[in-house]
Each structure stands twice: as C-alpha cells, then as structure tokens.
C-alpha cells in the first residue's frame, strides 16, 4: 500500500479535528481545489475499513466514528434512556417521510394537535430542524430532519427509510393501520371499475 499523499493527509487531519461532520464542499474550502476531495475520501474510507475507527458518510457529510462493534468499550457510564412518547414518534415519522412539513400538516396527518413540547423534544435531540417558511398566507415554519437523525438511526439518506411493505412484513403496523390500508385498496379498486 502506498503511503497517502499530502492532500489525503490534509483531508484526514481536517476530518479528525472537525467538531461536526463535513460536506465535501466544506472540506474543499479548507484544503483547496488542488486536492481531489472525493478521491481522498474514497481512499480514506478504504484505508480505515475494518479498523477501530471508520470514515463514514451520513447524508452528504463525512466523519470518523468508532467501529460499531467496539463502541461498547468506550461507554463508561450508563446512558440515560429517554423514550419518545407515541406523539413524538408519530411526529418524527411524519417529518421524516413528508419533509419539509408544517405543524398544521403534521396535525392534519395525525388527526390531533401537536403539543409544542413534542417538537421541542425533537429539536433538542437534534433530529429535527426548522427548514424555512412556506410561501403561503401566514408563512408557517416548516420542519425537516437533520444529519443527526440520519446518524442516530444509521441511515445514509432518507431513501433508506422503510416503505409500507417493509413495515407490514416486519409486523410493525397496527391492525387499525392494516384495515385502513385494505380499505384504501378496496376503494381504489372500486374507482377503477
């Protein structure tokens, strides 16, 4: 294996010292256009594969993280488990599948009002972020997921979220949800006749 050149070493040092995951464009801004950032990232990911740390891509951002099979060695104290309420889980799922989405749209999908604290918990966890304002009367704030959401759930992108067939196969849909899906299929079949 040939030793890495100065460009690869610069990308490696930058990622190692970064406080948060970086996009290829942010890396290029630091190391300059003379470095092929994408090639350097590919080489580093290959060099670190199977080691104690790995270079990983979450969404469009890159960072080093402990190899998943060794993470337990670094935990010194017990993590405080904070469970999301059902409302929190439903709200997070709606944002992930429909982003960018407004509070009113979330309420329309859930069928109940969203408590302010629900969105606050998701914002505080770093899984949801304000994503601008909709250009309609009242200019409501929209919400979207964050790279932290992707990292926490081990997703490369939102496209990796399970579809309805995946959820049904895993037995994760409530009987009411299944009945609703069947009623929709019957209604669609009736319209096509």
C-alpha positions in Angstrom: 0.0 0.0 0.0 1.4 3.4 -1.0 1.6 6.0 1.7 -1.0 8.7 1.4 -0.1 12.0 -0.3 -0.3 15.4 1.3 -3.8 16.0 0.0 -5.2 12.8 1.5 -3.3 13.6 4.8 -4.8 17.1 4.9 -8.4 15.7 4.4 -7.7 13.1 7.1 -6.4 15.8 9.6 -9.3 18.1 8.8 -11.9 15.3 9.4 -10.2 14.2 12.6 -10.2 17.7 14.1 -13.7 18.7 12.9 -16.3 19.3 15.6 -19.0 18.1 13.3 -19.4 16.1 10.1 -18.3 17.9 6.9 -19.5 18.0 3.4 -17.1 17.5 0.5 -17.5 21.2 -0.4 -16.6 22.3 3.2 -13.5 20.1 3.1 -12.5 21.5 -0.3 -12.9 25.1 1.1 -10.2 24.2 3.7 -7.8 22.1 1.6 -8.2 23.9 -1.7 -9.1 22.9 -5.3 -5.8 21.2 -6.0 -6.9 18.3 -3.8 -9.3 15.7 -5.3 -11.5 15.6 -2.2 -13.8 12.8 -3.4 -10.8 10.6 -4.3 -9.2 11.4 -0.9 -12.4 10.4 0.9 -12.7 7.2 -1.0 -9.1 6.3 -0.2 -9.5 7.1 3.5 -12.7 5.1 3.7 -10.8 2.1 2.2 -7.8 2.6 4.5 -9.9 2.8 7.6 -12.2 -0.2 6.7 -12.1 -2.9 9.3 -10.1 -0.8 11.8 -11.1 0.6 15.2 -12.5 3.8 13.7 -14.1 4.2 10.3 -14.7 7.1 7.9 -18.5 7.1 7.3 -20.8 9.1 5.2 -24.2 10.2 6.6 -26.2 12.0 4.0 -23.7 14.3 2.3 -21.5 14.7 5.3 -18.4 12.7 6.3 -16.9 12.0 9.8 -14.8 9.5 11.7 -16.7 7.3 14.2 -15.8 4.3 16.4 -16.4 1.0 14.7 -19.9 -0.2 15.8 -18.6 -3.5 17.2 -16.2 -1.6 19.5 -18.5 1.2 20.7 -19.3 -0.7 23.9 -15.7 -0.4 25.0 -15.9 3.3 25.2 -19.0 3.6 27.3 -18.0 4.4 30.8 -21.3 5.3 32.4 -24.8 4.1 31.7 -26.7 6.2 29.1 -29.9 7.6 30.4 -32.6 6.2 28.3 -35.2 8.7 27.3 -38.1 7.3 25.4 -40.1 9.3 23.0 -43.8 9.5 23.6 -46.1 8.0 20.9 -46.8 11.5 19.8 -43.1 12.2 19.5 -42.5 9.1 17.4 -45.5 9.8 15.2 -44.4 13.4 14.7 -40.8 12.4 13.9 -42.0 9.8 11.4 -44.3 12.3 9.7 -41.4 14.8 9.4 -39.0 12.2 8.1 -41.4 10.9 5.4 -43.0 14.2 4.4 -40.3 16.9 4.9 -40.4 19.8 4.7 -43.7 19.8 6.6 -45.5 22.4 8.7 -47.1 22.0 12.1 -50.6 22.2 10.5 -49.7 19.4 8.0 -48.4 17.2 10.9 -51.7 17.8 12.7 -53.7 17.0 9.6 -51.9 13.7 9.2 -52.0 12.7 12.9 -55.6 14.0 13.3 -54.7 15.7 16.6 -53.0 18.9 17.7 -49.2 18.7 18.1 -48.1 19.9 21.6 -45.3 22.5 21.5 -43.2 20.3 23.8 -43.3 17.4 21.2 -41.4 19.5 18.6 -39.2 21.0 21.3 -38.0 17.4 22.3 -37.2 16.6 18.7 -35.4 19.9 18.2 -33.4 19.4 21.4 -32.5 15.8 20.4 -31.0 17.3 17.2 -33.2 15.1 14.9 -35.4 17.9 13.6 -34.6 21.4 12.4 -36.5 24.4 11.2 -36.4 24.3 7.4 -37.7 27.7 6.4 -41.1 29.2 5.8 -43.8 28.1 3.4 -44.7 30.8 0.9 -48.4 30.8 1.8 -50.6 33.1 3.9 -49.2 33.2 7.4 -45.8 31.9 6.2 -45.8 28.8 8.5 -42.5 27.4 9.7 -41.5 24.0 8.1 -39.6 21.2 9.7 -37.1 18.7 8.3 -34.8 16.0 9.7 -31.1 16.6 10.3 -27.9 14.7 9.6 -28.0 13.8 13.4 -31.3 12.0 12.7 -29.6 10.0 9.9 -26.6 9.2 12.1 -28.7 8.2 15.1 -30.8 5.8 13.1 -27.8 4.5 10.9 -29.2 5.8 7.6 -27.2 7.1 4.7 -30.2 9.1 3.4 -33.9 9.4 3.8 -34.3 7.0 0.9 -33.2 4.3 3.3 -36.4 4.7 5.4 -38.5 1.6 5.3 -41.5 1.6 3.0 -45.1 0.4 3.8 -44.3 -3.1 2.5 -41.2 -3.3 4.7 -43.2 -2.2 7.8 -46.0 -4.6 7.0 -43.5 -7.5 6.6 -41.9 -6.7 9.9 -45.3 -6.7 11.7 -44.9 -3.1 12.7 -48.3 -1.8 11.5 -51.2 -1.8 13.9 -54.3 -3.8 13.0 -56.1 -0.5 12.5 -53.4 0.7 10.1 -53.7 -2.6 8.2 -57.5 -2.3 8.0 -57.2 1.3 6.8 -54.7 0.2 4.1 -57.1 -2.6 2.9 -60.0 -0.1 2.8 -57.9 2.2 0.6 -57.0 -0.6 -1.8 -60.7 -1.6 -2.0 -61.7 2.0 -2.7 -59.0 2.2 -5.4 -60.3 -1.0 -7.0 -63.8 0.4 -6.9 -62.8 3.6 -8.7 -61.0 1.7 -11.5 -64.2 -0.3 -12.3 
